[in-house]
Amino acid sequence: MTDPGGMQRITARRAELDVLEEQLAGQLAEVRAERDELAVAEKVLARFDRLVPPESPVRTPGERAGRRP
């Protein structure tokens, strides 16, 4: 005869694993979204580096508007 509580333990463990799977899937989605954002930031910085010569001083918004700091 099999353990009558065995099926209950299996069912309970399966439910725990289902919850854990959902949590991990959510975390994975967050990690992938942040990784995508970082890839965009890298592209922006690389483009900025190509467009702005290194010897050019970076100006503040006030300086671009003609005001001195």
Secondary structure, DSSP 8 states (H G I E B T S, - for coil): ---HHHHHHHHHHHHHHHHHHHHHHHHHHHHHHHHHHHHHHHHHHHHHHHHS-TTS----HHHHTT---
